[in-house]
Amino acid sequence: VQLVESGGGLAQAGGSLRLSCAVSGGTFSSYDMGWFRQAPGKEREFVVAIDWSGDTTYSADSVKGRCTISRDNAKNTVFLQMNSLKPEDTAVYYCAAKISFLGAGLRDPRTYRYWGQGTLVTVSS
């Protein structure tokens, strides 16, 4: 299974970015998908996640109301729409996939088996 993120780059505070993650191999519609991020000198942290069906999403408190995850099972792609960006959103953003199991573990990076290489998001003040 391969995950390839795109859409990162430089944005101004208050602006928006949309990240994409294309998944190949495996059965995309059976995967829960998550976005995580890691800022310099910090641990990787949960951002948002979506279950296999797209019916249930989860967001970290730090991005709630600003970031939205969605998926297109026909295109094997998951998206992260980020609005009202803040300098503290600067990080490498990783897409991850896990076999769905009873809706458990979507916030925990340890449960995700497949990871992308990451895409850098830089937000200037």
C-alpha positions in Angstrom: 0.0 0.0 0.0 1.4 3.4 -1.0 0.2 6.8 0.2 1.3 9.9 -1.6 0.5 13.3 -0.1 0.4 16.6 -2.1 -0.8 20.1 -1.7 1.6 21.4 1.0 3.4 24.6 0.7 3.7 28.1 2.0 0.6 30.0 3.2 -0.1 33.2 5.1 -1.8 33.2 8.4 -5.6 33.2 7.8 -5.2 31.5 4.5 -6.2 28.0 3.4 -4.6 24.9 2.0 -6.0 21.7 0.8 -3.9 18.5 1.1 -4.6 15.4 -0.8 -3.5 11.8 -0.2 -3.7 9.3 -3.0 -3.7 5.7 -1.9 -2.7 2.8 -4.2 -2.8 -0.9 -3.4 -5.0 -2.6 -0.9 -8.7 -1.8 -0.5 -9.1 1.9 0.1 -12.7 1.6 1.2 -11.8 -0.7 4.0 -9.3 1.8 5.6 -9.8 4.3 8.2 -7.7 7.4 7.2 -6.0 9.9 9.3 -3.9 13.0 9.0 -1.1 13.6 11.5 1.5 16.3 11.8 4.9 16.8 13.3 6.5 20.2 13.9 10.2 20.6 14.4 11.3 19.3 17.8 7.8 17.9 18.6 6.2 14.6 18.6 3.8 13.5 15.8 0.3 14.5 16.7 -3.2 13.6 15.6 -5.0 16.2 13.4 -8.1 14.6 11.9 -9.4 11.2 10.9 -12.3 9.7 9.0 -13.7 6.2 9.1 -13.9 3.8 6.2 -17.4 4.9 5.2 -16.9 8.6 5.5 -19.8 8.8 8.0 -17.7 9.6 11.1 -14.9 12.1 11.5 -12.7 13.1 14.4 -10.7 16.3 14.9 -8.1 17.4 17.4 -9.2 20.3 19.5 -6.5 22.5 18.1 -8.0 22.3 14.6 -11.7 21.9 15.3 -13.7 24.2 13.2 -10.8 25.0 11.0 -9.8 21.7 9.4 -12.0 19.2 7.6 -11.3 15.7 6.4 -13.1 14.0 3.6 -12.6 11.1 1.3 -13.5 10.0 -2.2 -13.7 6.2 -2.2 -14.1 6.2 -6.0 -10.8 8.0 -6.4 -8.9 6.3 -3.5 -8.1 9.8 -2.1 -8.5 11.5 1.2 -8.4 15.3 1.6 -7.6 17.7 4.4 -9.0 21.2 4.0 -7.3 23.6 6.3 -8.8 27.1 6.8 -7.9 30.0 9.0 -4.3 28.8 9.1 -2.1 29.8 12.0 1.7 29.8 12.3 1.4 27.0 14.8 0.0 24.8 12.1 3.5 24.7 10.5 4.5 21.1 10.3 5.1 18.1 8.1 1.7 16.6 7.5 1.4 12.8 7.1 -1.4 10.8 5.7 -2.0 7.3 7.3 -4.2 4.3 6.7 -5.4 1.5 9.0 -7.7 -1.4 8.6 -11.0 -0.4 10.0 -12.0 -2.2 13.1 -15.1 -1.2 15.0 -14.3 2.4 14.8 -11.4 2.1 17.2 -8.1 3.9 17.4 -8.6 6.6 14.8 -6.8 9.2 16.9 -3.9 6.9 17.8 -0.9 6.9 15.4 0.2 3.6 16.7 -2.8 1.9 15.2 -2.0 3.1 11.6 -0.1 0.6 9.5 0.5 2.6 6.3 2.1 6.1 6.1 2.9 8.6 3.4 6.2 10.4 3.2 4.7 13.7 4.4 4.2 17.1 2.9 5.5 20.3 4.5 3.1 23.1 5.4 4.6 26.4 6.4 2.3 29.2 7.7 3.8 32.7 7.8 2.6 35.3 10.2 
